[in-house]
């Protein structure tokens, strides 16, 4: 199985909204209650607003056999805003492929570190990749409080310049 990557296209909005909702509903339900999951998924209910958010950032789509399996977005040079994988594609390397690509893109943009506000569900994934917790956060969505953790990872220096021979 090969995971492909491509840029986000406006026509992807409905598919990515469905991935976002399925991911939160099926993967985060052990860490967040029903009201919290509903508040979180409300971000994708207005498809035009969701599409605008994706389009305003550097968003990439992971595909398996040509079908979208996940997506991730980079806000600014160094903030991983969204990373969502369809539940059927979990454990197949989709999230790793997406984050590897965004870390390379952030490095190419001159970022020295990458930040993410990781859900309780995703915190272990990011910790295993070298992200370290900086602070706990509480945010209100639709009158419901959710918690996440700001995590940071130093990025390798941009060593894309060709090596010189002596």
N, C-alpha and C positions, 0 to 999 in steps of 0.2 A: 504494500500500500504506500502510495506517495502522497504527501501533503503538499498542495500547491499554495502559493500566496499571490494575491493580486490586490490592486487598489480598490477601495470602496467606490461603488457607482451608485448614483441616486436610485436606480432600479432595485438595489439591494435592500432598501429600507424595510420593507415588509418582512422579508426573510430574516434579517438581522434582529428586528423587533421580536419575531417569534423565537429566535434562538435565545435572546436576552430573557424573555419571559419563561421559557422552558428551563433554562439554566437555573434561574433564581428559584422557580417553583419546585424543581426536582432535586437540585443539589444543595440548596441553602436551608431547606426545611428542618434539618436537624439542629441548626444554629440560630434560627430566627422563627418567631411564632407566626401564626396565620396572618395577623394584622400587619406585622412587619414585612412579610413577603408581599402582601397586597400593596402596601405603600411603595415598596421598592419597585415592583413591576409596573406601577402607575407611570413611571418614567417613559415607558414605551407605548402607552395607550394612545397618545396623540402622535400618530405616525409622522406627520409633517414636522413636529417639534423634534422628535427623535432623529429624523433624517437630517434636520438642520444641525443638530449636535454632532452627528457623525461626519457631516460634510465640513464642519468648521474645524475639524481636527485632522491629523494624519491618521486615517483609518485604513487598516488592511484586513482582508478577508482570507481565511484559510479554507481551502477546498479539499475534499476527498472525492475522487472520481467526478470532478467537475461540479459537485454540489457544495454549497457553503456549509461548513462544519463549525465555524467559530469566527470571532473577529476580535480585534484589539485596536485601541486608539491612543494616540500620543497627543497630549495637550501641551503646547509650547515645545520647548526643547527637551524637557526632562520629566514630565509628569504622565505616568501611565493612567489614563482616565478609565478606560473600560477594557476588560478581558473576559470574554464569555465564550463558552464552548457548549455546543449542543450535548445534552446528556448521553445521547447514543454514541458520541465520538469521544467521550471521556476515556482517558487511559491509552489513547492512540498517538500521543505526542503533539496534538493540536496546540494546546496551551504553550508548551515548550517551544514549538516552532514559531508561534506568534511573538512570544516575549523575546526570544533570541533576535528576531528581526527588528523589533522595536528598540532593543538595547543597541543594536548596530546602528540603526537610524539616529538614535539620540546621540550616540558617540560621534557620528558623522556631522551632527548639528552642533558639535562642540560641548555637549553636556559632560560634566564631570561625574555626575551621579544620576540615578533614576529614582523617582519617588512614586509611591502608590499609596492610596488609602484602601487597604486590603480588608475585605469582609472577614468575619470570623471563619467562614468556610474556606477562604483562599489563603489565609495567613500562613499555614503550614507549607503550601506550595511555594510562596515567596521566600519564606525562611530557608527552605531547602536550596533555593537559588542564590543565597547570599544576601538577601534583604534583611535588615535589622530593624526591629521595632523602635520607633522614636517617641510616639505618644498615642494614647487612646483618644478617640473622638466620639462624640454623640451628635447626631444630626437628626433634625426633625423633617419628616416627609409626610404630608397629608395629615398632620397632627399626631403622628406616630414616631416614637424615638427608636433609632437604630444606632448600633455602635460599629465602629471599624477601627483599624489601627494604621496610622501613618508609618510607612516603612521606607527605608532608603538603602540603596546599594551603590557603592562606588563603581564607576565604569572604568574599564581599561583605557589607557591613553590611546589616542587615535594613532595607530601605527600602520596606517594604510600607505604611508609613503614608502617607496621602494628602498630597500637596503642599499647602502653604498659600499662599494668594494674599495679596499685600500690599495 
